[in-house]
């Protein structure tokens, strides 16, 4: 008997340029976060992937009738295990597929799609994915739908403002609202103090140079691991900021006093969604105006006036985020063995969940346990 044809057609491209045609239908649609935008992913594959040991796997899936289903921005890393991961490298805060109209909304269809993807991927031992939003613009994320997974130790932080700016401020808890006003009054006691968003190349380059040095000094002062000043990452963010001057996909803002940077912020954007990706703050005499919180609040207001409504504080559990009364965004993580070599990497909980999703394997395990007893 002839097997039924697959309901999915899968393409795997190895460079961003090769994927241009198959990914275009997804890139032209609104996606969940700016980390799924062409501005972020295109630069990531052209600059980050090419500089390291990651082989791009740009997966696109369409239904049998050609309707776009989803695109997966993946890479293959060679090592003790051949691991399939998202295009992350420690800098992508939300890993997610790009959804099309035919993206699965139920577990059975999602598993069918994943089976087609897995059959097309190159040989690998393990799929490892973290920071996966469970929901994407009101639709289920097909990966957790297909593969289960477990709650991530990380979560997102988001503010959506559907009132006017003053209405949102008034809605904050009294202490938080008053503190923001006090910070600005303290900051502007300095006669040269001002808030800026870079609008030209020279201003952006100068602000970025100051931010980069300030952030590196602060992180090392705190004894935290830091890699964003390595050339490939430094160039990545600099180029991201410069490109954003033309198309509005990135912004660099700051609090400055004379020639001194008091605090700096880099964010990326898509539609009305702004996501913060790098922040730097001065210390010493400026600490009493909480420059980190202040540069965020000033940037939010400026961008709100330009039409932005979603303000994403991205991952990380920090007190300053709670002061803005952010909503937590649940994230998932998945570890899925793709060969027998991948099994030892799974913890007990993940292994148990994997067996539960595969009834035939569950029967084998139960039979083995009965024989052992």
Buried (B, 14 or more C-beta within 10 A) or exposed (E): EEEEEEBBBBBBBBEBEBBBEBBBBBBEBEBBBBBBBBBBBBBBBBBBBEBEEBBBBBBBBBBEEEEBBBBBBBBBBEEEBBBBBBBBBEBBBBBBBBBBEBBBEEBEBBBBBBEBBBEBBEEBBBBBBBBBBBEBEEEBBBBBBBBBBBEBEBBBBBBEBEEEEEEBBEEBEEEBBEBBEBBBEBBBEBEEBBBBBBEEEEBBBBBBBBBBBBBBBBBEEEEEEBEBBEEBBBBBBBBBBBBBBEEBBBBBBBBBBEEBBBBBBBBBBBBBBBBBBBBBBBEEEBEEBBBBBBBBBBBBBBBBEEEBBBBBBBBEEEEBBEBBEBEEBEBBBBBBBBEEBBEEBBEEEBBEBBBEBEEEEBEEBEEEEEEEE
